[in-house]
Amino acid sequence: MTVELGRYGVWDRAARWVGRGEDAAELEELGFGALWLGGSPDGSVMTTVSDLLDATEKITVATAVMNVWTTPAGEVNDGYRALAWTDRFLVGIGTGNGELAGEVHHSPYQKLIHYLDELDVPRDRLALAALGPRLLRLAAARTSVAHPYLVTPEYTARARETVGAGVLLAPEQHVVLEDDPAQARDLGREALAGYLARTDHTRNWLRNGFTEDDLADGGSDRLVDALVAWGPVERVARRLREHHEAGADHVAVQVVGAPDAQQALRDLAAALDDWSDQSLGTSSR
């Protein structure tokens, strides 16, 4: 049975989920179907996963992602077995930033193949961080969820064509609830800064129509506007719906640059009017 993610979820760094059981329960009540624990967490994140599952009743908790360079597969297997009592845990894996891990001389694709072979986690409890066509196809072949990060609705449409039916497509979307263009773009550039130094993301952006000029000097307005949904809450909600119109089954919302991300999520939940437009956890494509 395919994991249930709901139509919208919340993405935040794993460290910021620690001790946030009450916030997680509120997000569940607001209608969000998944909590994504980001930042390439290692096996120690399992304690946080367990705490969040204990604090909630129906929301799925996902790692986004377990870094295959730094987290042994056996460690992931042990963590999964410890949580085998629930069907609300999704093991997200990916290569993370292999450049920082000092593994650039190895093939990330082959590393993922070997890692998947070593995992003792059911396919319907696995997600793969995927950007390029080959990794998207691997996600469709070996996992139940493809989870691309920092992408546009136009990318989502192409990704849906690549993965086909039978796998959930769950892109992440950066969000800034700020009306002033200059301030919103400043916040967006701050959030994008680290990714402009990563070849996995920059290669994907170039592959999808951006230019070297767009990547220079902290990112062009065109790049920021495409990757970061900013503006009044209704405009941001419209961008999230565009991912669904393009073929997404689920959108993981990451609020950036907000002094109170929880309040921003409350505001966004109130603006979304399509919580039940499709069956939870079932790809309709």
N, C-alpha and C positions, 0 to 999 in steps of 0.2 A: 504494500500500500504506500503510495507516494506521500511524503511528508507534507504536513499542512503548514503553509506559510501565511495564508491570508493574502489580501491584496496589497497591503502596505506593511512595512516593518521599520524598525529603528536601528541605525548603525551608529555605534560609538566605540571609542577605544576601550579595549578590555579593562584597562586599569581604572577607567571612569565608571565601570559597572560595579566595582567592589562596594558592598554595603548599600546598594541601591534597590533592595528588594521592594520597598514601598513604591518607589518610582516605577519599577517594572510592573507592579500590579496595577498602578494607575494607567500606564500605557496599554495594558491588556484591556482594561475597562473602556478606554477610548476607542478601541477597535483594532489596534495594531496587532498583527499576527505573528511577528517574529522579532527577536532581539539579536542583533548581530554584534558579536564581541570582536572588534577589529584590532589590527596592529600586529599581525603575525604572532599570536600568543603561543607559548610553549605549553607543556603538559601541566604546569602549575595553574593554568586557567581553569582546570576542571573543578576546583573548589568554588570559583565564582559561578560557573555553569550550574553546579549543584545548588548553590544558594538561591540563584534566580529561579530555578525550577521549583524549589520549595516554596518560594514566595508567590508563585503564580499557579494558575489552574489549567490554562489551555494554550498559552503562548509557547511557540517554539524558540529554543535558544540555540544559536549557531555560532561556531567559531569562524572568524573571517580574517585570517585563515591560519590554520596550523602550518607553520613553515617547514616544508619537507627537507630543507637543508639543515635545520637546527633542532627539529623535534623528531626523535627516533620513532619509527612506525610502531615499535613495541610499546612505547609510552602512550601513544594514541590508543592502541588496542586495549591497554589496561584501563585507561580512562573511560573508554566506551563501555567496557564490561561492567565497570562500577556504576554506570548509569543505565544499564540494560533494563531497569524497571520501568523506564519511561519511553514513549515514542515521540517525545518532544525535544529530543536532542539531535541536532544536525552537525555532523563533523565536516567542517569546511577545511579543505587543504589547498595549498598552492605553493609556488616557488618563492613568494614574497620577493624581497630584494636580494636575489642571489649575488649581486655585485657586492653588497655589504657582507655577505656570508663568505666571501672569498672563493666562490665556486663557479666563477664565470667560465672556467676552462672546461666545465662539464656541460652536457646538453640538458637544459631544464626539462625538455620534453621526455628524454630517456629517464631522467631522475624521477619524474612523475609516474612513468610507466612502472618502474621498479618499486616505487613507494606504494602504488595502488596494489601491486601484486603482494606486497607484504602486509597490507592492512587486513584485519579480520573484522571489518565493519560492513554491514549489509549495504548494497548499492542504494537502497531507498533511504539511507541515513547519511549519504555522502554528497557533498557539494564540492565543486572545483572552481577556483578562481581562474577565469579564462578571458582572454582578450582576442588573440589572433584566431584565424579560422581553424588551425590545427588543434589548438587547445579547446576550442568550442566543440569540435567534433569528438575529442577525447572525453569531454564532459558528458556529451550525449551518449557515448558508448559505454562509459564506466561508472557514471554517477547519476543521481536523480535531479541535480540542480546545477545549472551554469550561472556563475556569479561574477559578471564583469563589473569593474570598478572605474569610476570617473569616465563615463561614456554619455553619449547624447541619444535622444530618441531615434535619430537617423541610424546610429550604430545599432540600436536595439532592433530595428527593422531588418538590417542585414544579418544580425546574429540569429534572429528567429529563422531566417531562410537557411542559415548554416546548420543549426541544430535540429531543425525539423520538429515534428511532434514527439510527444512522449517524454520530454525532459522539461522541467520548469526553468524558465529564464527569469533571473532575479537581479537586474542591474541595481547598482548603488547610485544615488543622486545627491550631490552636495546641494545644500540649501542655505540661503542667507535671507532672512526676513528683514530687508532694509530697502526703503524706497529711494534713497538718494543714490544716483548712479555711481558717483565717484567713491562714496564710502562703501557701497556694496562691492564694487570691483576691487577696492583695496583689501577688503576682507576676503574676497575670493582669491586674489593673488597670494595672500598670506597662506591660505589653505593649500594652494597648488604648488607652493614653492618647492617643497621636497620632491614632488613627483616630476618636476621639470628636469631633475637630475637623474631620473631613472629611465633607462632605455626601453624597458617594457612598455611604459606608458607613452613616452614620446614617439616610439616606433608605431604604436597603435594610432596615435593622433595623426601622424604623417600619413599613415595608410588610409586614414578616413577623411582626407581632404584638407587638413591643415598644412601650413608651410613652415619652413625654418624661421621665417620672420615672425610667425605667430608664437613660436617658442622662445623668442629672444626677449631680453629685458623684463623678465618676470611674467611674460605672457601678454599677448595682444588683447585688446578689448573683445575682439571676435572670439578668441579662445576662452576667455573667462566667461563671457556671456553664454557660450555653448555648453560649458562644463558645469557651471554653477547657476542654479535656478535662484534668481534674486528678484526682489521687488515686494509689493504687497502680497498678503497671504493668498489672495485669489489667483494672482498671476503664477505664484509658485505651485499652487495646487494644479493649475492647468498644465504645467510642465510635467508633473507626476503622471497626470492622466495621459499625456502624449506618449509616454513610455508604454502604457497599456495599449493604446491605440496602435502602436508600432509592433506589438507582439509580446510584450512582457506579461508574465503571470503575476509578478510580485515586484515591488520597488522598495529598496532599502534606503530610507531617508536619513541623511547625515546632516544635522544642523551644525553649521560652523559660524564662528564669530559672534555668537549670541551670549550675553551675560547670563541668561536663564534659558537653557535649551529645553528644559521641561515645559516652560510656558510657551515657547515657540511651537512645540509639538502639540500642545493643547489647542493653540490657535489654528494650526494646520489641520488637525483632526476635525475641528468644527467646520472648516472650509471644504473639506472633501465630501463629495456627495455620491460617491460610487463604491462604497465599501463592499457591497454585495452583488456587483455586476457579474461575477463569475463564481463558480464553485471553488471553495477553498481547496488548495493543494492539488488541483487537477488541471493539467495543461489543456487549454481549449484550442490550441493551434493545430 
